[in-house]
Amino acid sequence: MNVLRTKSIEQSIEDTEDAENGLRRRLGPIDLTVFGVGVIIGTGIFVLTGKAAGVQAGPAVALSFVVAGIACGLAALCYAEFASTVPVAGSAYTFSYATLGEMVAWIIGWDLILELALGASTVAVGWSTYAVDLLKAGGITIPSALIGDGHNVIAAAIVLVLTGVICFGIKVSSRSTWSW
């Protein structure tokens, strides 16, 4: 077993053209645009920006957005180059498999899983904070047993509900993004 073997671009394309491995197109241009914006603009921008501007950085937050935008633009250009070179689904895993080998692709695949799990939990905590604040403004107090030091049952419930939405398929996920 050679962990440094690569998968040729031709083989990757051939695998995705196979009827049993192919992806079915379910989303149109508007669905993809709305879904992409919903994924890109997470809760963190709303949770942390006000706190950072008011407490730590002040007006320098605007400059940090410019620097972050430039970094995101450069990353987007890299992914565009990867996607034109290896035109198949799979993101960083597929790109690294074709160029750096199976072991690196395996590590990147697990890194992506950890990254997305951490991102989902962070967004869920942000949403639960919003929910608690909104309920508090309406006169409803959430018991500390549900949201406290080291635990957050509301965030866990949010993750479970959204996992259920994802299980219904990409079209339902896209439509639920539209409704927000």
C-alpha positions as CSV (number, residue, x, y, z in Angstrom):
1,M,0.0,0.0,0.0
2,N,1.5,3.3,-1.1
3,V,0.2,6.2,0.9
4,L,1.9,8.7,-1.4
5,R,0.1,7.5,-4.5
6,T,-1.9,10.1,-6.4
7,K,-5.1,9.8,-8.4
8,S,-4.8,11.1,-11.9
9,I,-7.2,13.9,-13.0
10,E,-8.4,11.6,-15.8
11,Q,-9.3,8.9,-13.3
12,S,-11.1,11.4,-11.1
13,I,-13.2,12.7,-14.0
14,E,-13.9,9.1,-15.1
15,D,-15.1,8.2,-11.6
16,T,-17.5,11.1,-11.5
17,E,-18.9,10.4,-15.0
18,D,-19.8,6.9,-13.8
19,A,-23.6,6.7,-13.4
20,E,-23.5,5.2,-9.9
21,N,-21.0,7.8,-8.6
22,G,-22.3,10.9,-10.4
23,L,-24.0,13.7,-8.7
24,R,-27.5,14.8,-9.7
25,R,-28.0,18.5,-10.3
26,R,-30.7,19.7,-7.9
27,L,-30.0,23.4,-7.5
28,G,-30.4,26.2,-10.0
29,P,-28.4,29.5,-10.2
30,I,-30.7,31.3,-7.7
31,D,-30.6,28.4,-5.3
32,L,-26.8,28.3,-5.4
33,T,-26.4,32.0,-5.0
34,V,-28.7,32.2,-2.0
35,F,-27.2,29.0,-0.5
36,G,-23.7,30.3,-1.0
37,V,-24.5,33.7,0.7
38,G,-26.2,31.9,3.6
39,V,-23.1,29.7,4.1
40,I,-20.6,32.5,3.7
41,I,-22.3,35.0,6.1
42,G,-22.4,33.1,9.3
43,T,-23.5,34.2,12.7
44,G,-19.9,35.1,13.8
45,I,-20.0,38.2,11.7
46,F,-22.9,39.5,13.8
47,V,-21.8,38.1,17.1
48,L,-18.2,39.2,17.2
49,T,-18.2,42.4,15.1
50,G,-20.0,44.6,17.6
51,K,-18.1,43.3,20.5
52,A,-14.8,43.7,18.8
53,A,-15.6,47.2,17.6
54,G,-17.0,48.3,20.9
55,V,-14.6,46.8,23.3
56,Q,-11.3,45.9,21.7
57,A,-10.5,47.3,18.2
58,G,-12.7,50.3,17.6
59,P,-12.6,51.6,14.1
60,A,-9.8,49.2,13.1
61,V,-12.4,46.6,12.6
62,A,-13.2,48.1,9.2
63,L,-9.5,47.7,8.2
64,S,-9.5,44.1,9.4
65,F,-12.5,43.4,7.2
66,V,-10.6,44.8,4.2
67,V,-7.6,42.5,5.0
68,A,-9.8,39.5,5.5
69,G,-11.6,40.3,2.2
70,I,-8.3,40.3,0.4
71,A,-7.3,37.0,2.0
72,C,-10.6,35.5,1.0
73,G,-10.2,36.8,-2.5
74,L,-6.8,35.2,-2.8
75,A,-8.1,31.9,-1.4
76,A,-11.0,32.0,-3.9
77,L,-8.5,32.5,-6.8
78,C,-6.6,29.4,-5.5
79,Y,-9.8,27.3,-5.4
80,A,-10.8,28.6,-8.9
81,E,-7.4,27.4,-10.2
82,F,-7.8,24.0,-8.5
83,A,-11.3,23.6,-9.8
84,S,-10.2,24.4,-13.4
85,T,-7.4,21.9,-13.1
86,V,-9.4,19.1,-11.4
87,P,-13.0,19.7,-12.5
88,V,-14.7,17.3,-10.2
89,A,-16.6,17.5,-6.9
90,G,-14.6,17.0,-3.7
91,S,-13.0,20.3,-2.9
92,A,-9.6,20.2,-1.1
93,Y,-9.7,16.5,-0.6
94,T,-9.8,15.8,-4.3
95,F,-7.3,18.5,-5.2
96,S,-4.8,17.2,-2.7
97,Y,-5.4,13.6,-3.7
98,A,-4.6,14.5,-7.3
99,T,-1.5,16.5,-6.5
100,L,0.0,15.5,-3.1
101,G,-1.1,11.9,-2.5
102,E,-3.5,9.8,-0.6
103,M,-2.1,10.4,2.9
104,V,-2.2,14.1,2.6
105,A,-5.8,13.9,1.1
106,W,-6.8,11.7,4.1
107,I,-5.4,14.3,6.5
108,I,-7.1,17.1,4.7
109,G,-10.4,15.2,4.6
110,W,-10.3,14.8,8.4
111,D,-9.3,18.4,8.8
112,L,-12.3,19.5,6.8
113,I,-14.6,17.3,9.0
114,L,-13.1,18.9,12.2
115,E,-13.3,22.4,10.7
116,L,-16.9,22.1,9.7
117,A,-18.0,20.5,13.0
118,L,-16.3,23.3,14.9
119,G,-17.9,25.9,12.6
120,A,-21.3,24.4,13.1
121,S,-21.0,24.4,16.9
122,T,-19.7,27.9,17.0
123,V,-22.6,29.2,14.8
124,A,-25.1,27.2,17.0
125,V,-23.7,28.8,20.1
126,G,-24.1,32.2,18.5
127,W,-27.7,31.4,17.5
128,S,-28.5,30.2,21.0
129,T,-27.2,33.4,22.4
130,Y,-29.5,35.3,20.1
131,A,-32.4,33.1,21.1
132,V,-31.8,33.6,24.8
133,D,-31.5,37.4,24.4
134,L,-34.6,37.5,22.3
135,L,-36.6,35.4,24.8
136,K,-35.2,37.5,27.7
137,A,-36.4,40.7,25.9
138,G,-39.9,39.0,25.6
139,G,-39.9,38.3,29.3
140,I,-39.0,34.6,29.1
141,T,-35.9,33.5,31.1
142,I,-34.1,30.4,30.1
143,P,-32.9,28.3,33.1
144,S,-29.2,28.1,33.6
145,A,-29.5,24.3,33.4
146,L,-30.1,24.6,29.7
147,I,-27.4,27.1,28.9
148,G,-24.5,27.5,31.3
149,D,-20.8,27.1,31.8
150,G,-19.6,24.3,29.6
151,H,-23.0,23.2,28.2
152,N,-25.6,24.6,25.9
153,V,-28.7,22.5,25.3
154,I,-30.2,25.1,23.0
155,A,-27.1,25.0,20.7
156,A,-27.3,21.2,20.6
157,A,-31.0,21.4,19.7
158,I,-30.2,23.8,16.9
159,V,-27.6,21.5,15.5
160,L,-30.0,18.5,15.7
161,V,-32.8,20.5,13.9
162,L,-30.5,21.6,11.2
163,T,-29.1,18.1,10.8
164,G,-32.7,17.0,10.2
165,V,-33.1,19.6,7.5
166,I,-29.9,18.5,5.8
167,C,-31.1,14.8,5.9
168,F,-34.1,15.8,3.7
169,G,-31.7,16.8,0.9
170,I,-29.9,19.8,-0.6
171,K,-33.1,21.2,-2.2
172,V,-34.8,21.4,1.2
173,S,-31.7,22.9,2.8
174,S,-31.5,25.5,0.0
175,R,-35.2,26.4,0.5
176,S,-34.8,26.7,4.3
177,T,-31.9,29.2,3.6
178,W,-34.3,31.2,1.5
179,S,-36.8,31.4,4.3
180,W,-34.3,32.9,6.8
